[in-house]
């Protein structure tokens, strides 16, 4: 079932665009299930929590250098050092303190991470992310002052809104700041996200669901 679901998603993505990377979201999933997908040569996987990622992936990554691990959940500053050790991509950079910590970590390491700045695209008080009105200055601060490799923007649109307009808005913000990557779209709206320029989509439930 898992491989069948995975193949369907992958095929639908390729029909829409050859340039989109599928991040298989593996939070709360048993490693045996994940291994089915790894065995097919898939490289990009996403986790929401640092500790869970450590327990699940610490023995897999050293034996498979092609695996790329993405942090797609909220990151507390006290977990940044651990996240730096295991993740290749951070999708949820959303405040100056976090950026400063990563800048310092990179200054003492040969490792460089690829970062997405999370944007609170619907300006929802309950959601994380940089507000739209300060996105431009935050991008410049991270790139020019902190010397971080900001590759793109990430968002989670309001559940009761028109995803299309929010995805388009994020694409416009990225374009205005010369950022090429867009992390947007999940199980229920990834097709809409791709149509609006997504380059990374984050899909979990549609792959691991038994239904």
trRosetta pair geometry for C-beta under 8 A, 3 or more apart (Angstrom, degrees):
i j d omega theta_ij theta_ji phi_ij phi_ji
1 4 5.6 -59 -147 37 27 113
1 5 6.3 26 157 -18 65 106
1 210 6.2 36 141 -132 161 57
2 5 5.8 -56 -149 37 29 109
2 6 6.2 30 153 -20 65 109
2 33 5.8 178 -91 -164 164 93
2 36 5.2 94 93 81 129 152
2 37 7.0 -96 146 -49 113 95
2 207 6.5 46 -156 160 74 78
2 208 6.1 10 -118 -111 100 54
3 6 5.4 -52 -143 38 33 115
3 7 6.2 35 157 -21 65 105
3 36 5.5 -114 -60 161 96 120
3 37 7.3 -175 -97 -80 69 64
3 40 7.0 145 -133 -51 102 139
4 7 5.9 -54 -148 34 27 110
4 8 6.6 29 153 -20 62 106
5 8 5.8 -56 -151 34 31 112
5 9 6.5 28 154 -16 66 106
5 206 6.3 -179 -178 144 116 62
5 207 4.8 151 119 -141 118 42
5 208 7.3 -150 83 -39 153 20
5 209 6.8 151 -118 51 158 78
6 9 6.0 -58 -151 37 29 108
6 10 6.2 26 155 -17 66 111
6 24 7.2 -1 -122 -107 108 129
6 36 7.8 176 -4 115 150 106
6 37 5.5 -172 -114 -107 159 105
6 40 7.2 149 120 38 143 160
6 42 7.6 -95 -174 -47 132 152
6 207 5.1 53 -79 -144 72 107
7 10 5.7 -56 -143 40 30 111
7 11 6.1 29 158 -19 65 108
8 11 5.9 -58 -147 37 26 109
8 12 6.3 23 156 -17 63 108
9 12 5.9 -60 -148 37 29 108
9 13 6.3 31 154 -22 65 107
9 22 6.6 120 130 -139 111 146
9 190 7.9 36 -156 71 102 155
9 203 5.7 174 -162 123 149 161
9 206 6.1 120 -80 112 126 117
9 207 6.0 -54 -4 -80 150 93
10 13 5.7 -54 -149 34 30 113
10 14 6.4 28 155 -18 64 107
10 22 6.1 -98 -100 -3 74 162
11 14 5.8 -55 -147 36 32 110
11 15 6.5 37 153 -24 64 103
12 15 5.7 -48 -151 29 34 115
12 16 6.8 26 153 -12 63 107
12 191 7.0 -60 153 -88 118 106
13 16 6.0 -66 -156 40 32 105
13 17 6.9 -54 172 56 67 75
13 20 5.3 -125 -177 84 107 126
13 22 5.6 -120 -42 -65 173 114
13 190 7.4 -42 -93 140 96 126
13 194 6.8 -174 -139 -86 70 153
13 201 7.0 -149 -115 35 123 139
14 17 7.5 -102 -139 75 24 35
14 18 6.2 39 -148 -98 71 61
16 20 7.1 7 89 5 103 144
16 191 6.3 -166 -77 -140 155 73
16 194 4.5 63 133 124 140 145
16 195 6.8 -83 -162 -62 121 70
17 20 4.6 86 87 -16 115 107
17 194 5.3 -158 8 -172 124 112
19 199 6.2 -51 133 -129 95 85
20 194 5.6 -36 -75 -118 155 108
20 198 6.2 44 -123 106 115 87
20 199 5.9 -152 -114 -151 59 33
20 200 7.1 168 -163 -82 71 21
20 201 6.1 21 177 -6 120 105
21 44 5.4 85 165 -12 111 165
21 199 6.6 27 16 151 88 69
21 200 5.0 -18 67 -106 97 73
21 201 7.6 176 85 23 49 65
22 42 7.5 -58 84 -147 107 119
22 44 6.5 153 87 69 49 120
22 201 6.0 -23 -115 64 58 94
22 203 6.3 -36 -161 29 96 116
23 44 4.7 -83 -102 139 63 111
23 45 6.7 124 -166 -133 72 11
23 46 4.3 58 159 -33 117 117
23 70 5.3 -42 -139 36 136 150
23 72 7.0 134 132 -57 149 139
23 183 7.9 16 -1 -142 143 104
23 200 5.8 38 -22 -177 114 99
23 201 6.6 -166 26 88 83 41
23 202 4.7 -23 74 -105 117 65
23 203 7.1 138 75 22 61 64
24 34 7.7 145 119 -135 130 84
24 37 5.7 149 -149 153 177 163
24 42 6.3 51 -11 145 134 146
24 44 6.8 131 11 96 74 68
24 45 5.2 -33 67 -111 88 70
24 46 6.8 178 81 18 35 82
24 203 6.6 -37 -113 76 47 78
24 204 6.9 104 -180 -96 53 63
24 207 6.0 -54 -141 52 96 173
25 45 7.7 140 -97 -168 20 61
25 46 4.5 -35 -102 73 66 110
25 47 7.7 149 -154 -79 64 29
25 48 7.7 43 -163 -40 106 93
25 72 6.7 -72 -112 48 106 150
25 186 7.8 4 -16 -141 148 96
25 202 5.3 65 -56 175 116 86
25 203 6.2 -165 6 89 99 23
25 204 3.0 -68 75 -60 107 113
25 205 7.8 -14 73 -18 122 59
25 207 7.9 149 46 33 72 124
26 29 4.5 -94 -166 45 71 127
26 34 5.1 39 -136 -99 137 122
26 45 5.3 -2 -5 -170 126 111
26 46 6.7 149 14 66 74 51
26 47 6.2 -37 65 -81 87 77
26 56 7.2 176 122 148 124 156
26 204 6.9 -155 -55 -123 27 108
26 208 8.0 121 -120 -52 55 141
27 46 7.6 -41 -28 113 91 78
27 47 5.7 125 -75 -144 79 57
27 48 4.4 16 -89 10 144 107
27 49 6.8 97 -128 11 110 89
27 52 6.7 67 -135 108 73 152
27 73 7.4 90 -83 -45 143 131
27 204 6.7 -13 34 -135 85 160
28 52 7.8 -30 -59 -162 46 153
29 33 5.2 -104 178 74 104 127
29 34 5.7 116 117 -54 120 97
29 204 7.7 -145 -37 -160 128 106
29 208 5.7 -113 -103 -113 124 156
30 33 4.9 92 68 4 83 102
30 34 7.2 -156 99 -5 44 88
31 34 5.2 -55 -147 39 41 115
31 35 6.2 52 153 -32 70 100
31 56 5.7 179 -77 -154 104 86
31 60 7.5 -163 -150 -53 121 133
32 35 5.7 -45 -150 23 31 117
32 36 7.8 46 149 -27 55 89
33 36 6.1 -39 -171 10 40 113
33 37 7.9 24 143 -4 62 99
33 208 6.5 63 156 -127 142 107
34 37 6.0 -61 -167 38 46 105
34 38 6.2 45 141 -20 76 107
34 45 7.1 48 -155 -129 120 144
34 56 7.6 77 12 177 161 119
35 38 5.2 -51 -138 39 41 115
35 39 6.1 49 158 -29 68 102
36 39 6.0 -58 -159 28 24 114
36 40 7.4 19 146 -16 58 105
37 40 5.8 -55 -159 30 40 111
37 42 4.9 -36 161 38 91 138
37 45 8.0 128 100 -89 131 109
37 207 7.6 26 -80 172 141 136
38 41 7.9 84 175 -45 37 11
38 42 6.4 -94 -98 57 33 84
38 60 7.4 -98 -115 -165 162 131
38 64 7.0 -28 -168 -144 121 176
38 67 7.3 -13 -127 -92 110 113
42 45 7.6 97 125 -58 106 88
43 66 5.1 -89 -115 147 111 93
43 67 5.9 -165 -155 -114 64 34
43 68 5.2 45 149 13 95 97
44 68 5.0 -21 -101 72 66 108
44 70 6.5 28 -171 -17 89 120
44 200 7.7 -134 175 -139 155 103
45 57 7.8 173 90 -96 137 132
45 67 6.8 -18 15 -164 114 98
45 68 7.3 152 24 80 66 56
45 69 5.9 -25 73 -111 90 63
45 70 6.8 -177 92 23 38 85
46 69 7.7 138 -100 -166 31 55
46 70 4.3 -35 -101 75 80 106
46 71 7.5 144 -154 -105 75 9
46 72 4.4 19 -172 -9 124 129
46 91 7.8 -3 -133 -1 119 140
46 202 5.4 -18 20 -138 170 103
46 204 7.4 -102 70 -63 108 110
47 50 7.8 121 115 -87 122 27
47 52 6.1 -168 -169 91 122 101
47 53 3.9 144 97 -82 165 107
47 56 7.3 169 -100 54 140 136
47 57 7.5 -116 -36 -18 146 133
47 69 6.7 -6 8 -170 110 101
47 70 7.3 154 22 79 62 55
47 71 6.3 -35 72 -109 80 56
47 72 7.1 148 67 24 28 85
47 73 7.1 -63 129 5 54 112
48 52 7.4 19 63 52 73 135
48 71 7.8 97 -130 -161 18 64
48 72 6.1 -53 -90 74 62 79
48 73 3.0 83 -162 -48 69 137
48 74 7.9 22 -174 24 86 62
49 52 4.3 69 79 16 107 110
49 53 6.6 -176 90 -14 53 88
49 73 5.8 -22 -56 65 51 155
50 53 5.7 -60 -151 35 29 113
50 54 6.5 33 154 -23 66 104
50 71 7.0 5 -82 -119 77 126
50 75 7.1 81 -47 -125 116 87
50 79 4.5 171 19 177 156 125
50 82 5.0 96 166 103 133 118
50 83 5.0 -83 -109 -73 122 83
50 86 7.5 137 -156 47 79 128
51 54 5.7 -50 -151 29 33 114
51 55 6.6 28 155 -14 65 105
51 79 7.7 -86 -37 -132 81 125
51 82 7.6 13 -74 139 58 155
52 55 6.0 -58 -151 38 32 108
52 56 6.0 19 158 -11 67 117
53 56 6.0 -68 -142 44 26 105
53 57 5.5 -20 178 18 68 122
53 69 6.6 114 -165 -178 124 135
53 71 7.2 -67 -43 -94 164 85
53 86 5.8 148 126 116 115 145
53 87 7.2 11 149 -67 159 93
54 57 7.0 -73 -120 50 13 83
54 58 5.4 29 -176 -50 59 114
54 82 6.5 -48 -64 179 133 116
54 86 5.9 -139 -91 -48 70 160
55 58 6.9 -21 -111 2 10 111
56 60 7.6 -19 140 5 63 127
57 60 5.1 -74 -150 46 56 111
57 61 5.4 53 160 -32 94 105
57 67 7.6 -170 -156 141 114 147
57 69 6.0 80 180 -95 168 144
57 86 6.4 113 87 -172 122 123
58 61 6.8 -47 -140 24 20 108
58 62 7.9 15 163 -10 51 104
58 86 7.0 -66 -88 -112 73 124
59 62 7.0 -56 -158 32 33 105
59 63 7.3 10 156 1 62 115
60 63 6.3 -83 -161 47 34 99
60 64 6.0 -25 165 27 75 115
60 67 6.6 56 130 -23 103 172
61 64 6.6 -86 -134 59 26 78
61 65 7.9 68 177 -99 63 37
61 67 5.5 -119 -114 74 68 131
61 69 6.9 -49 -90 -25 125 128
61 86 7.1 -174 -15 -151 163 80
64 67 4.7 68 107 -19 107 110
68 88 4.7 -84 -154 57 77 151
68 89 6.7 45 166 -8 104 109
69 86 6.1 -43 86 145 152 83
69 87 5.1 -112 103 -121 99 57
69 88 5.5 118 49 9 63 90
69 89 7.4 -168 97 32 43 78
70 87 6.7 75 -130 -155 16 105
70 88 7.0 -49 -72 63 55 83
70 89 4.3 -17 -113 71 80 113
70 90 7.8 173 -159 -83 61 19
70 91 6.0 41 177 -26 104 114
70 200 7.8 162 -116 -178 161 142
70 202 7.7 -130 103 -105 142 107
71 75 6.2 49 149 -69 139 121
71 83 5.6 8 -63 -152 160 116
71 87 4.6 -32 -25 -112 103 158
71 89 7.0 -165 25 97 66 62
71 90 5.0 -7 56 -119 113 63
71 91 6.3 -163 89 21 59 80
71 92 6.4 -91 121 22 95 105
72 91 4.7 10 -111 47 61 139
72 92 6.7 115 -165 -35 26 109
72 154 7.8 -155 -139 -165 79 151
72 183 7.7 -151 -120 168 100 137
72 202 5.5 126 -139 -128 160 150
73 92 6.5 -57 101 -23 20 158
74 92 5.9 -144 -105 169 32 153
74 128 5.3 149 -104 -26 106 161
75 79 6.0 -133 -163 79 77 110
75 80 6.4 87 159 -86 119 71
75 83 5.8 2 -137 -57 129 165
75 90 6.9 -25 -23 -153 157 114
75 92 5.4 146 0 88 98 117
75 93 7.9 -15 44 -83 131 45
75 98 6.4 103 95 -136 111 137
76 79 4.9 78 65 10 84 105
76 80 7.7 -118 101 -36 47 76
77 80 5.4 -19 -158 -21 45 120
77 97 5.4 -40 -94 128 142 115
77 98 5.6 -128 -95 -86 85 72
77 101 5.9 155 -155 -28 91 154
79 82 5.3 -57 -168 46 66 112
79 83 5.7 71 134 -28 85 105
80 83 5.5 -57 -146 38 32 114
80 84 6.2 40 155 -28 66 103
80 98 6.1 -180 -92 -144 133 76
80 101 4.5 60 108 121 162 142
80 102 6.3 -114 -175 -62 122 77
80 105 7.2 -152 137 -30 104 145
81 84 5.6 -48 -151 27 30 116
81 85 7.0 33 151 -23 60 102
81 101 7.5 -97 -54 171 72 117
81 105 6.5 -179 -112 -99 67 131
82 85 5.8 -53 -158 26 35 114
82 86 6.9 -3 161 6 67 109
83 86 6.7 -81 -150 47 29 88
83 87 5.2 -13 180 12 74 125
83 90 6.7 70 152 -97 127 114
84 87 7.2 -57 -103 46 15 89
84 102 6.5 173 -90 -121 115 77
84 105 4.8 -80 -130 157 166 157
84 106 7.9 -137 -147 -58 127 69
84 109 7.6 149 159 18 124 165
84 111 7.2 126 170 98 90 134
84 113 6.7 -108 -133 -40 70 137
87 90 6.0 91 119 -68 141 74
87 113 6.6 42 104 -131 89 126
88 113 6.6 173 -176 -133 30 75
88 114 6.7 15 147 25 73 97
89 113 6.8 153 -103 -175 24 89
89 114 4.9 -28 -108 73 79 97
89 115 7.5 168 -159 -85 61 28
89 116 7.2 35 177 -8 101 98
90 93 5.6 80 119 -45 117 93
90 102 7.4 -108 18 -102 161 150
90 113 5.7 42 -4 152 102 136
90 114 7.6 175 26 87 65 48
90 115 5.1 -11 65 -115 97 75
90 116 6.9 -153 102 33 55 70
91 116 4.3 4 -136 51 57 126
91 118 6.6 77 141 -70 67 97
91 154 4.5 95 -179 -72 92 165
91 183 5.0 -111 -138 115 118 168
91 200 7.9 -136 -103 105 125 144
91 202 7.8 43 -127 -66 178 139
92 116 7.4 25 -37 80 30 94
92 118 4.7 14 -135 -36 53 137
92 128 6.8 31 -163 114 108 138
92 154 6.9 -75 -77 78 51 146
93 98 5.9 -171 -142 110 69 125
93 99 6.1 78 -169 -78 115 85
93 102 7.4 -57 -111 5 119 154
93 115 4.9 20 -14 -169 145 117
93 116 6.7 163 23 83 96 43
93 117 5.2 -62 80 -104 99 56
93 118 6.5 159 57 2 43 83
93 142 7.1 86 142 -120 142 149
93 148 7.7 152 -140 148 166 159
93 150 7.7 -111 66 -109 150 95
94 98 6.8 42 49 36 55 147
94 117 7.0 124 -87 -166 53 67
94 118 4.5 -37 -73 58 109 107
94 128 5.3 90 107 163 174 99
94 129 5.2 -98 -128 -109 128 27
94 130 5.6 -155 -148 -37 70 73
95 98 5.1 91 64 10 81 104
95 99 7.1 -149 98 -5 42 92
95 130 7.7 173 -72 -78 48 84
96 99 5.5 -60 -150 39 34 114
96 100 6.1 37 155 -23 70 105
96 138 7.7 -120 -70 -132 80 94
96 141 7.0 -45 -110 134 97 146
97 100 5.7 -54 -150 33 29 112
97 101 6.6 31 152 -20 63 103
98 101 5.8 -53 -152 32 33 112
98 102 6.6 26 154 -13 65 106
99 102 5.9 -59 -150 40 32 107
99 103 6.2 36 152 -24 66 107
99 141 7.3 79 119 117 163 102
99 142 5.2 -107 -142 -109 139 92
99 146 5.0 -84 158 -88 105 172
99 148 6.3 -100 -154 -23 93 150
100 103 5.5 -52 -146 34 31 116
100 104 6.5 30 156 -17 64 105
100 146 6.6 -116 -90 -110 46 120
101 104 5.9 -58 -154 36 30 109
101 105 6.4 30 151 -19 65 108
102 105 5.5 -52 -144 37 35 114
102 106 6.2 33 158 -18 67 106
102 113 6.8 -80 -162 45 123 130
102 115 7.4 101 137 -79 164 137
102 146 7.4 55 79 170 90 129
102 148 6.2 50 107 -105 121 124
103 106 6.0 -57 -148 38 27 108
103 107 6.4 33 151 -26 61 107
103 146 3.9 -111 -80 -163 136 91
103 147 6.3 105 -137 50 101 82
103 148 6.1 -85 -81 -57 84 96
104 107 5.5 -53 -150 30 32 117
104 108 6.8 12 157 -3 63 107
105 108 6.3 -73 -157 45 30 98
105 109 6.1 -5 157 6 68 126
106 109 5.8 -80 -134 55 32 97
106 111 7.0 -111 -119 87 71 67
106 112 6.0 61 -141 -108 119 64
106 113 7.2 -115 -82 14 116 87
106 147 7.5 -150 95 97 136 100
106 148 7.3 152 7 -104 157 71
112 149 5.7 72 167 -7 112 136
113 148 7.9 -24 72 -156 88 94
113 149 6.9 -179 87 51 46 109
114 149 5.5 -65 -111 107 54 116
114 151 4.9 2 -170 -8 102 135
115 142 7.2 -122 99 170 147 139
115 148 5.4 0 17 158 147 120
115 149 6.2 135 16 81 89 63
115 150 5.1 -49 81 -103 104 56
115 151 6.6 143 61 13 47 80
116 150 7.6 102 -111 -156 22 71
116 151 6.7 -51 -75 65 66 83
116 152 5.1 -24 -114 81 90 80
116 153 6.1 110 -168 -147 90 10
116 154 4.0 75 140 -27 134 110
116 181 6.9 -102 -95 107 101 115
116 183 4.8 -24 -119 12 168 132
116 200 8.0 -113 -66 51 146 142
117 130 6.0 -14 167 10 109 133
117 135 7.1 136 119 -148 137 86
117 138 6.4 138 -153 116 147 117
117 139 6.2 -112 -4 -88 160 79
117 142 6.8 -167 -76 5 121 162
117 150 6.2 8 -29 -145 103 119
117 152 7.8 -151 25 109 72 37
117 153 5.5 -34 65 -113 83 68
117 154 7.0 -180 82 23 33 81
118 128 6.1 23 116 117 143 96
118 129 4.2 -108 131 -107 92 83
118 130 6.7 136 86 6 59 78
118 153 7.8 125 -107 -168 18 65
118 154 4.8 -39 -100 76 65 103
118 155 6.9 133 -160 -88 64 45
119 129 5.1 52 147 -179 11 121
119 130 5.5 -45 -110 62 58 84
119 131 8.0 73 -160 -151 71 7
119 132 6.5 66 -174 -87 112 65
119 135 5.7 11 -113 -102 116 127
119 153 5.4 8 -12 -171 121 114
119 154 6.9 160 15 73 75 46
119 155 5.0 -38 67 -82 90 101
119 170 6.1 165 61 -116 139 98
119 173 6.7 97 -98 93 168 163
120 123 5.8 90 124 -94 105 32
120 124 6.2 -139 -173 39 105 69
120 127 5.2 147 -129 98 100 107
120 128 6.8 -150 -76 115 102 26
120 129 3.3 157 -48 81 70 113
120 130 6.6 -164 7 71 85 27
120 131 5.5 -29 56 -93 115 51
120 132 7.2 -106 77 -33 71 72
120 155 7.7 149 -105 -131 11 92
121 129 7.2 -50 -17 141 59 159
121 132 6.7 78 -129 -72 42 108
121 155 4.1 34 -21 -149 129 142
121 156 7.7 175 25 58 108 36
121 157 5.9 -50 79 -99 129 66
121 166 4.7 100 131 -165 133 103
121 169 5.9 134 -163 89 109 122
121 170 5.5 -48 -103 -64 136 102
122 127 7.2 68 58 32 99 150
122 157 6.1 101 -41 -157 117 56
122 158 4.0 114 -110 -37 170 104
122 161 6.1 178 -113 3 133 157
122 166 6.2 -31 -63 -110 89 133
123 131 6.0 52 -112 -139 86 93
123 132 6.4 -66 -62 4 100 107
124 127 4.3 58 79 10 109 114
124 158 6.0 145 -58 -90 133 97
127 156 6.8 -152 -150 71 135 110
129 155 6.9 59 -128 -118 154 70
129 156 7.9 -158 -45 29 139 86
130 134 6.0 -114 180 83 102 92
130 135 5.4 125 115 -95 123 67
130 138 5.0 -118 -138 37 153 168
131 134 5.7 59 69 24 86 95
131 135 7.5 -125 97 -43 40 79
132 135 5.7 -27 -151 -18 37 118
132 169 7.6 -38 -120 159 135 123
132 173 7.2 -116 -143 -90 86 141
134 137 5.4 -58 -166 48 73 107
134 138 5.5 74 135 -27 89 106
135 138 5.9 -65 -147 39 27 109
135 139 6.3 31 158 -23 66 106
135 153 7.5 19 -161 -115 129 132
135 173 5.6 -11 116 -166 157 131
135 177 7.6 -114 134 -39 100 147
136 139 6.0 -56 -153 31 27 111
136 140 6.6 22 154 -14 62 107
136 173 7.9 -128 -64 -157 76 89
136 176 7.2 -59 -97 117 108 118
136 177 6.2 -165 -120 -82 70 116
137 140 5.7 -54 -148 38 35 112
137 141 6.2 40 152 -24 67 105
138 141 5.5 -51 -146 34 33 115
138 142 6.4 32 157 -17 65 105
139 142 6.0 -59 -151 37 28 108
139 143 6.3 14 159 -8 65 113
139 150 6.1 177 -149 131 78 164
139 177 5.0 5 118 -163 168 150
139 179 7.2 -106 -144 -47 138 130
140 143 6.1 -64 -142 45 28 103
140 144 5.4 -3 174 7 69 121
140 145 8.0 61 132 -4 65 95
141 144 6.7 -61 -118 50 17 91
141 145 5.1 -27 -164 29 59 123
141 146 6.7 47 142 -6 68 103
142 145 7.3 -22 -66 53 9 84
142 146 5.0 -39 -147 46 44 124
142 148 4.7 -52 173 48 91 121
142 150 5.2 86 109 -52 126 132
143 146 7.5 27 -10 55 10 80
143 147 7.4 41 -176 -108 33 23
143 148 6.6 -87 -87 60 40 71
143 150 5.3 -82 -69 23 93 120
144 147 7.8 -18 163 -68 10 54
150 179 6.7 -61 131 -111 96 121
151 179 6.8 114 152 -159 31 94
151 180 6.9 -52 -179 56 76 85
151 181 4.6 23 136 24 96 135
152 174 6.0 8 -150 -131 77 129
152 179 4.8 143 -110 161 49 114
152 180 6.4 -80 -80 72 102 47
152 181 2.9 -107 -41 81 142 82
152 182 5.5 -133 -177 -64 131 33
152 183 6.2 128 103 -12 124 84
152 199 7.0 -138 -100 47 165 124
152 200 7.7 150 75 15 153 116
153 170 5.5 -161 108 -172 128 98
153 173 6.0 43 -34 96 172 113
153 174 4.8 -133 14 -77 117 101
153 179 6.1 101 -19 101 87 150
153 181 7.7 163 23 94 48 68
153 182 6.2 -8 64 -118 79 67
153 183 7.2 -147 105 33 38 79
154 182 7.7 146 -89 -169 45 48
154 183 3.8 -17 -103 72 94 112
154 184 6.6 172 -148 -63 51 72
155 166 6.5 -147 129 155 144 108
155 167 7.6 -168 70 -98 126 53
155 170 4.8 -132 1 -86 138 144
155 183 7.8 147 16 87 50 72
155 184 5.3 9 53 -102 83 112
156 184 8.0 -169 -79 -131 36 76
156 186 7.6 24 -125 -23 90 127
157 161 6.0 -117 162 71 104 113
157 163 4.7 147 68 -121 157 71
157 166 3.7 136 -114 80 117 155
157 167 6.8 -59 -51 -45 136 73
157 184 7.7 62 -26 -160 97 112
157 189 7.3 -75 42 99 123 166
158 161 3.8 68 73 2 112 117
158 166 7.0 167 18 -61 78 153
161 165 7.3 -92 154 55 109 110
161 166 6.4 83 107 -33 130 125
162 165 4.7 57 95 8 109 107
162 166 7.2 157 91 -8 61 87
163 166 5.8 -67 -153 43 39 107
163 167 5.9 37 155 -21 76 109
163 189 4.6 -111 -169 -157 174 147
163 192 5.1 88 100 108 121 149
163 193 7.3 -63 156 -62 121 77
164 167 6.0 -58 -146 37 26 109
164 168 6.3 25 156 -18 62 109
164 192 5.5 -99 -79 -170 75 120
164 195 7.8 -29 -123 85 93 119
164 196 6.6 166 -149 -59 60 134
165 168 5.7 -53 -147 37 31 113
165 169 6.3 37 152 -24 64 106
166 169 5.4 -49 -147 33 34 115
166 170 6.6 34 154 -18 64 101
167 170 5.8 -52 -150 35 33 109
167 171 6.4 35 151 -20 64 106
167 182 8.0 85 -162 166 83 138
167 184 5.5 157 -121 133 91 146
167 185 7.3 43 -108 -59 131 89
167 189 8.0 -161 -51 149 132 120
167 192 6.3 168 1 133 156 92
167 193 5.2 -154 -121 -116 141 60
167 196 3.7 107 127 78 118 157
167 197 7.5 161 159 42 99 83
167 198 7.0 -54 -155 -50 120 98
168 171 5.6 -54 -150 36 33 114
168 172 6.4 35 151 -21 65 104
168 196 5.2 -107 -70 -145 62 125
169 172 5.7 -53 -151 33 31 112
169 173 6.6 32 151 -19 64 104
170 173 5.6 -53 -150 35 35 113
170 174 6.4 34 152 -18 67 105
170 182 6.2 117 124 -144 113 113
170 184 5.9 133 80 -58 157 153
170 196 7.9 81 57 132 94 126
171 174 5.8 -54 -148 37 31 111
171 175 6.2 32 154 -20 65 109
171 182 6.0 -14 -93 -93 74 154
171 196 5.5 -143 -29 158 141 90
171 197 4.4 97 -118 51 131 141
172 175 5.7 -55 -145 38 30 113
172 176 6.3 33 156 -22 64 107
173 176 5.8 -55 -148 34 28 112
173 177 6.6 3 159 2 62 112
174 177 6.2 -77 -152 50 28 95
174 179 4.2 -95 -159 74 82 102
174 180 7.5 176 163 -46 117 7
174 181 7.5 -134 -154 69 141 36
174 182 5.7 -106 -25 -79 167 96
174 197 7.9 -168 60 121 137 136
175 178 7.6 34 -172 -74 31 30
175 179 7.7 -87 -55 51 22 68
180 199 7.2 39 138 -29 74 163
181 199 4.8 -103 -139 64 65 138
181 200 6.5 29 -175 -6 105 108
182 193 7.7 -168 126 179 115 97
182 196 8.0 -112 131 109 159 85
182 197 5.5 71 23 116 154 90
182 198 5.0 -113 100 -119 108 45
182 199 5.2 110 42 12 70 86
182 200 7.0 -171 91 32 44 76
183 198 7.3 61 -135 -151 14 92
183 199 7.6 -52 -67 64 49 76
183 200 4.3 -21 -105 75 75 116
183 201 7.8 169 -155 -85 55 24
183 202 6.9 46 -178 -33 95 110
184 193 4.5 -167 113 -144 86 122
184 196 7.6 -49 93 82 134 114
184 198 4.8 -127 64 -102 81 109
184 200 7.8 94 14 75 44 71
184 201 7.3 -34 87 -105 37 66
185 189 5.5 -131 -134 103 69 76
185 190 3.7 98 162 -119 114 56
185 191 7.6 156 -151 10 130 25
185 192 6.8 176 -109 68 106 71
185 193 2.5 -122 -62 26 118 157
185 194 6.4 32 -71 -33 172 69
185 198 4.8 -30 1 -88 128 169
185 201 4.1 -44 89 -125 113 100
185 202 7.0 147 87 28 58 66
185 203 7.9 -22 127 -59 86 89
186 189 6.2 39 48 43 66 83
186 190 6.2 -132 71 -58 10 90
186 201 7.2 177 -84 -177 27 84
186 202 5.3 -28 -102 81 77 85
186 203 6.3 148 -165 -92 50 54
186 204 7.6 -28 -163 18 98 83
187 190 6.8 -7 -107 -18 11 111
187 203 5.2 111 -81 -140 66 78
187 204 6.5 -80 -51 49 116 56
187 205 4.7 -57 -45 56 166 94
187 206 3.9 162 -144 -20 107 108
187 207 7.9 -128 -104 -7 109 73
188 206 7.9 170 -55 -52 51 121
189 192 4.8 -45 -173 41 82 117
189 193 5.9 91 127 -29 84 98
190 193 5.2 -53 -146 36 38 117
190 194 6.3 41 155 -23 69 101
190 198 7.2 -111 -159 75 68 163
190 201 4.3 71 -142 -163 114 142
190 202 7.9 -164 -93 47 113 43
190 203 5.9 -25 -53 -71 153 112
191 194 5.9 -50 -149 32 31 110
191 195 6.6 32 151 -18 62 106
192 195 5.7 -56 -152 36 32 113
192 196 6.6 15 154 -6 65 110
193 196 6.0 -72 -154 45 31 101
193 198 3.9 37 146 -34 96 143
193 201 5.9 137 87 -104 138 105
194 197 7.8 158 -170 21 28 10
194 198 5.0 -70 -84 50 44 107
194 201 6.7 -37 -60 -56 94 133
198 201 5.5 65 143 -68 141 87
203 206 5.5 -51 -173 48 107 110
203 207 5.9 103 129 -24 99 110
204 207 6.1 -80 -160 36 25 104
204 208 6.1 -20 171 14 69 115
205 208 6.5 -71 -130 53 28 88
205 209 5.4 47 169 -50 68 107
206 209 6.1 -24 -121 9 22 120
